[in-house]
Amino acid sequence: MRVAELVQSPLVPPGRPVRRLGQLLYGLVLYGFSDALVVAAGLGVEPWDALAQGLTRTAGLSIGVWTNLIGAAVLLLWIPLRQKPGLGTLCNVLLVGTSMDLTLALLPPFGQLWLRWAVLVAGIVLNGFATGCYIGAQAGPGPRDGLMTGLAQRGYPIWAVRWGIEIAVLVIGFLLGATVGIGTVLYACAIGPLAQLFMPMLDMGRGKGKP
């Protein structure tokens, strides 16, 4: 599919579709890059990465491949919830884990503790910015976000759904050997406020602006 056809498809909402598509792809690649920084810091990973890392350490394959496979598996759970994917949903499944693996293959080892802390903080901040990018593009939620909102639409409080899902995958990842530590706690505390900071700045709004 050519770019001109893609941006005119129903998968991409109207309103500056080329910029929307660019922001979406940039955000997803940056999300994988920032996730890789958090993993490389070795001070603890976020819950979904813990699950992917645990599977890597017990069953093989790379953390990025598992990230993509988990995203695809979660997408199947949308079917009984009657959630509809957008272009952003499909790109999320393909790009985040791929970007993670490419970044981890290029990153040098971080030996000194102060450097690992710097990498961790940079990864968390960039992750918040990347979240604002891909959500602000409004081209469809990620598989995990869609699962959360789909369950919330069934009458469950969204905070309880999010906590329940993330605690569950974190525990499973920990039992499989994932690195859970101070970085996990820092990520959990910081990602919400960071996303709230960046999302209004990057929100394109459905139909906002000129095509």
C-alpha positions as semicolon CSV with decimal commas, in nm:
position;residue;x (nm);y (nm);z (nm)
1;M;0,000;0,000;0,000
2;R;0,138;0,341;-0,098
3;V;0,162;0,620;0,161
4;A;-0,110;0,822;-0,017
5;E;-0,348;0,523;0,004
6;L;-0,254;0,447;0,362
7;V;-0,321;0,794;0,500
8;Q;-0,661;0,796;0,326
9;S;-0,763;0,459;0,467
10;P;-1,012;0,426;0,757
11;L;-0,728;0,300;0,978
12;V;-0,588;0,653;0,996
13;P;-0,825;0,920;1,137
14;P;-0,870;1,238;0,932
15;G;-0,682;1,557;1,013
16;R;-0,318;1,592;0,905
17;P;-0,286;1,219;0,828
18;V;0,077;1,235;0,712
19;R;0,191;1,404;1,031
20;R;-0,031;1,171;1,234
21;L;0,128;0,867;1,071
22;G;0,479;1,008;1,121
23;Q;0,414;1,083;1,488
24;L;0,271;0,736;1,538
25;L;0,569;0,556;1,385
26;Y;0,821;0,782;1,559
27;G;0,649;0,726;1,892
28;L;0,643;0,348;1,860
29;V;1,008;0,323;1,755
30;L;1,105;0,560;2,037
31;Y;0,899;0,353;2,279
32;G;1,098;0,043;2,191
33;F;1,424;0,240;2,211
34;S;1,336;0,378;2,556
35;D;1,226;0,034;2,677
36;A;1,566;-0,097;2,571
37;L;1,740;0,171;2,778
38;V;1,545;0,067;3,087
39;V;1,630;-0,298;3,027
40;A;1,999;-0,222;2,959
41;A;2,029;-0,023;3,282
42;G;1,975;-0,349;3,471
43;L;1,803;-0,187;3,769
44;G;1,456;-0,329;3,709
45;V;1,214;-0,332;3,418
46;E;0,851;-0,232;3,377
47;P;0,583;-0,503;3,420
48;W;0,523;-0,606;3,057
49;D;0,897;-0,605;2,987
50;A;0,940;-0,824;3,296
51;L;0,711;-1,082;3,139
52;A;0,902;-1,067;2,808
53;Q;1,239;-1,079;2,983
54;G;1,129;-1,373;3,198
55;L;1,014;-1,565;2,892
56;T;1,345;-1,488;2,721
57;R;1,541;-1,629;3,013
58;T;1,332;-1,944;3,040
59;A;1,224;-2,023;2,683
60;G;1,477;-1,848;2,461
61;L;1,408;-1,597;2,182
62;S;1,487;-1,229;2,232
63;I;1,303;-0,988;2,458
64;G;1,189;-0,793;2,153
65;V;1,044;-1,101;1,984
66;W;0,858;-1,188;2,301
67;T;0,732;-0,830;2,329
68;N;0,583;-0,856;1,981
69;L;0,442;-1,204;2,044
70;I;0,283;-1,095;2,373
71;G;0,131;-0,795;2,194
72;A;-0,018;-1,025;1,929
73;A;-0,152;-1,264;2,196
74;V;-0,310;-0,977;2,390
75;L;-0,471;-0,859;2,067
76;L;-0,657;-1,191;2,048
77;L;-0,816;-1,108;2,383
78;W;-0,980;-0,809;2,216
79;I;-1,214;-1,042;2,025
80;P;-1,452;-1,124;2,313
81;L;-1,427;-0,761;2,428
82;R;-1,533;-0,643;2,078
83;Q;-1,246;-0,398;2,057
84;K;-1,145;-0,281;1,708
85;P;-0,775;-0,229;1,625
86;G;-0,645;0,071;1,437
87;L;-0,327;0,120;1,241
88;G;-0,149;0,216;1,563
89;T;-0,252;-0,115;1,720
90;L;-0,104;-0,321;1,439
91;C;0,212;-0,110;1,417
92;N;0,258;-0,145;1,793
93;V;0,269;-0,524;1,762
94;L;0,532;-0,504;1,487
95;L;0,754;-0,212;1,584
96;V;0,804;-0,186;1,961
97;G;0,977;-0,519;2,014
98;T;1,173;-0,487;1,690
99;S;1,302;-0,146;1,797
100;M;1,395;-0,289;2,137
101;D;1,603;-0,569;1,987
102;L;1,785;-0,339;1,745
103;T;1,867;-0,093;2,023
104;L;1,987;-0,362;2,265
105;A;2,212;-0,504;1,993
106;L;2,380;-0,164;1,951
107;L;2,402;-0,044;2,311
108;P;2,736;-0,087;2,492
109;P;2,744;-0,239;2,841
110;F;2,687;0,011;3,122
111;G;2,915;-0,086;3,407
112;Q;2,927;0,210;3,641
113;L;2,628;0,255;3,871
114;W;2,588;0,629;3,805
115;L;2,578;0,560;3,431
116;R;2,318;0,290;3,474
117;W;2,104;0,533;3,674
118;A;2,141;0,797;3,404
119;V;2,038;0,544;3,136
120;L;1,740;0,433;3,347
121;V;1,612;0,788;3,403
122;A;1,662;0,877;3,035
123;G;1,473;0,563;2,934
124;I;1,178;0,640;3,163
125;V;1,150;1,003;3,049
126;L;1,174;0,905;2,682
127;N;0,916;0,633;2,741
128;G;0,673;0,892;2,873
129;F;0,737;1,114;2,571
130;A;0,695;0,817;2,334
131;T;0,366;0,730;2,504
132;G;0,244;1,082;2,436
133;C;0,351;1,051;2,073
134;Y;0,176;0,729;1,982
135;I;-0,135;0,789;2,192
136;G;-0,152;1,151;2,075
137;A;-0,155;1,034;1,713
138;Q;-0,494;0,874;1,791
139;A;-0,454;0,602;1,530
140;G;-0,555;0,319;1,763
141;P;-0,446;0,206;2,111
142;G;-0,172;-0,044;2,176
143;P;-0,281;-0,403;2,248
144;R;-0,224;-0,366;2,623
145;D;-0,403;-0,031;2,639
146;G;-0,696;-0,173;2,444
147;L;-0,723;-0,470;2,680
148;M;-0,733;-0,230;2,975
149;T;-0,999;-0,004;2,825
150;G;-1,200;-0,299;2,696
151;L;-1,223;-0,450;3,045
152;A;-1,300;-0,108;3,193
153;Q;-1,596;-0,077;2,955
154;R;-1,738;-0,391;3,116
155;G;-1,787;-0,191;3,436
156;Y;-1,457;-0,242;3,616
157;P;-1,266;0,063;3,748
158;I;-0,987;0,145;3,505
159;W;-0,729;0,188;3,783
160;A;-0,816;-0,156;3,923
161;V;-0,795;-0,314;3,577
162;R;-0,455;-0,155;3,508
163;W;-0,310;-0,245;3,845
164;G;-0,448;-0,598;3,828
165;I;-0,306;-0,666;3,483
166;E;0,034;-0,512;3,552
167;I;0,078;-0,677;3,890
168;A;-0,012;-1,012;3,734
169;V;0,238;-0,986;3,447
170;L;0,504;-0,848;3,683
171;V;0,467;-1,144;3,921
172;I;0,480;-1,392;3,634
173;G;0,787;-1,220;3,492
174;F;0,957;-1,219;3,833
175;L;0,888;-1,590;3,880
176;L;1,041;-1,652;3,536
177;G;1,361;-1,470;3,635
178;A;1,308;-1,111;3,521
179;T;1,504;-0,824;3,676
180;V;1,269;-0,652;3,920
181;G;1,413;-0,375;4,136
182;I;1,426;-0,005;4,209
183;G;1,390;0,073;3,838
184;T;1,055;-0,109;3,837
185;V;0,929;0,104;4,124
186;L;1,063;0,427;3,970
187;Y;0,899;0,344;3,637
188;A;0,566;0,268;3,803
189;C;0,573;0,597;3,995
190;A;0,693;0,818;3,709
191;I;0,529;0,690;3,391
192;G;0,178;0,811;3,474
193;P;0,275;1,173;3,547
194;L;0,512;1,178;3,248
195;A;0,245;1,050;3,012
196;Q;0,001;1,305;3,153
197;L;0,258;1,579;3,090
198;F;0,337;1,485;2,730
199;M;0,000;1,365;2,600
200;P;-0,169;1,711;2,586
201;M;0,138;1,852;2,408
202;L;0,123;1,582;2,139
203;D;-0,251;1,525;2,113
204;M;-0,354;1,570;1,751
205;G;-0,724;1,522;1,820
206;R;-0,956;1,339;1,585
207;G;-1,017;1,564;1,290
208;K;-0,818;1,854;1,439
209;G;-0,634;2,077;1,193
210;K;-0,618;2,055;0,816
211;P;-0,565;1,729;0,624
